[in-house]
């Protein structure tokens, strides 16, 4: 690489070219089944995007039907969605940057090569940006289209609104890279547990503050304002003008309504903020990279799993299980707690649960004229959809990569005198118990604070339990069907195309159940409110709808388990050689064969 004469952009492209070429090779060498699966993936993405569009469009149209309140509510909804995207992108970039900048396997050769650090930064930054942002931006696009159609925006809205998402994604990417570079330099890599624990706590604190900056109380506390006009003005005024999500919300809302007076200001802040953050991240990372990379090569000790108390507790918990299943569960537990990048995220998950429940707890349900008995029960029902989304998201991060993280150890399991199905079931039970607790905590506590009707107190937890089992089964089956054994980090597996399929399937089941239970919940609510008994025809319809939702969950669980076990059986019958490394001449060197690895088509 002649860096002295090559243009800067060409040097960055040369570092990205192996990734691009690998993607092209996977496409060119894909079998017929893989191509059909790719088309199926595209179809699922289009269908799910259509569902997101329809949902947001109907909500926005309903808000706009409210006199005087409509544009204010749609703006607040847009700001809330963008702030959620910003927090997700920030945490995702911190995790991905740790892999791409300091822990990636190919860094050993790149650091030794005559590549300027500035060129290496830009290549790695673009890789981090794409890997951590593509899924969020993909789901944001249909929401923007729905926003424009609901406000009857002009054609310029559809031309410009999607482009503002690019600088919007750059800012959290730059902040994530800077935070990662600083943390790697402060803490030795052999103490990566402390590093990632701190990163998770910081991310949780940032997320908490961002959520509270929205000040959702303003939507339901008009009595704190002198008059109605002042109430609307305070709701419409951005409360956190220094956040990129506010800049994007102002640009998108202005384009939708045709209010272009302040657009140059907000658009300028967005572009300048993205440029400055990228430049600042380049300067900070290039200064700290060498020292941080040196520390990242240090090993770490598995202190927690070697404690006698931990061994005793693990043995007691798994004692009721059959011997083979018990050994698998113990192995998975030890592996999980030895990897700080895995278990440290539990702290962030705990922070998310606390914030989630706290926002329901602080709602002044007894003093606000706008919050009614009807509102509490509607929110409780919609909370089922939100809790399902949270559980599905966590499943994609922890359950979907479970089989892929076995790596070469799967070869040992394949030649051992045990069934690979027991490995699959051990993954299933290890994932089901904590996710079941998570889902029930979200539902039970929020319903307690909302003071919902008695039938919602038992219907919601039962539905959430069934959905959690379905989500775990679907995520594990998809991870078995679309493994990525070559990935060296769980974060890369969780952002793969297979994870997108899994997320779409999980949310499709959750959405179907919510739709099927909407009418029965509505009927039971008004029957209780009006103190009128249901006739036989209505009772039959309610029972049929609830039974249909149970059938959907049961079929999803059964089909996912069947396909997951069948995929595990195929690992033992289709040994496929994989490419693990490359020689100095650039030729691929096949490693020892492993069962089913690189069997992306399933």
Beta strands, then each sheet from edge to edge (+ up, - down):
strand 1: 575-576
strand 2: 579-582
strand 3: 588-590
strand 4: 594-595
sheet 1: 1+ 4-
sheet 2: 2+ 3-
end
